[in-house]
């Protein structure tokens, strides 16, 4: 039944907030008592299932990463198929299945997907952001509220501001690594905590190294590059927007190396990211609200 399912009494199942129970009927037959719940979620990716259905992988506000079946969404008459595209921010009603949940209702909260899909640079960046969010939530149904807020903020920054998508991506990656416990040392030595600035940067050591702790194989990034990475990690967008192209490229390389080291393999979508951006002009007038360090890139409504 497209858009919703009905209880035995004929009323819609789970229209109120929170968890509810009802008797589910499909095609006139009762299949038993089910538990329903309501969630806000960001769609990370979709996979075809059968002729008309999809499996939707999403990061939810309270339940972490969840996979659910959206029945009939590939049909032209589907009531909520367009709301379950990648990068969509949606309010869902679901009921819990044995292996996969089932989407009952879907309402759009933010139509990020259509705006992002219309711009190649934004689309490739959003794809890398979504893959990172999925990789960092290896266990299904493990609550990841801070990562969810960070993800929504990053997608809002891509869709609603004029920021360089590459900067948004690197900021998201640095903050996501911080949430996972992998924050790089960008202002002090990663081994002895001696205050910087320091010239050496070692990925396996976790960031900057002082002269005494420097290891073989350390890189020597330019000082503006390290300053840019620190600005992206802490939400200093005035500094980030003013960074030159060489600093942005070098910072992107270091961020990607850090992420690959911690994940033990690279992101499949990262090589596809379009990094060809013009030199930045004056600082953007539109700012991300509050610029909360680590927990958010934008505003989550």
C-alpha angles and dihedrals in degrees: 000000000000117000099003146008127231135230123233090267091054097250121126115269120243102357094150127073122273130018121333138170132221145153109270120216124188123182090350096307127110114228100180145265117327136187117231130193139181125232143171110227147170116224109234100180143335131222128197116249120188119320101315110010136084136202107228119204111200143165111232132201098239108013102046119221113002133178119207139171117242105201120216096356093133092060116098091235095053112134096214108017094112091052093061100060121124115287093019116141107215145169109229140192111206140168123217118250130188096260106357130026121230126233111232101172135006128193124181118243098173126006095216094143100068094047094046095044091056092063119059095206092050092045095053091046092049090050091055091046092051093048090050092051090051094047092050091054099060093158118064118232093016105137112247105172097156092050090048091053091047091050094050090047093051093049090047090052090052095046103037107032136056095235123138103267090219091060091049090052095049091046091051093048093050093048093043089053089050090054089052091052096257101109108155120233104248103159102033140031111285091220109036101018092233107163116254171208093159128176102217126076122189120184097202092047091053105250139319121019128199123230093266095049098040114134134206110271096033118150123226106218120187115264093244088055093057090044089053092051091050090049092051092048093052103035099253095151095168089064093040095051091050094053118116127241096257092053091049093051094047092046091050090053093051093046091050091049092051092049093047091050094053096041090045090227134044129258113265091218098048097082088055094058112119106233096172101115129153121248110279121257126207118327112289118259093217107077130187107252117259093342091229108202118244097346103067144011098194141001121301111205 
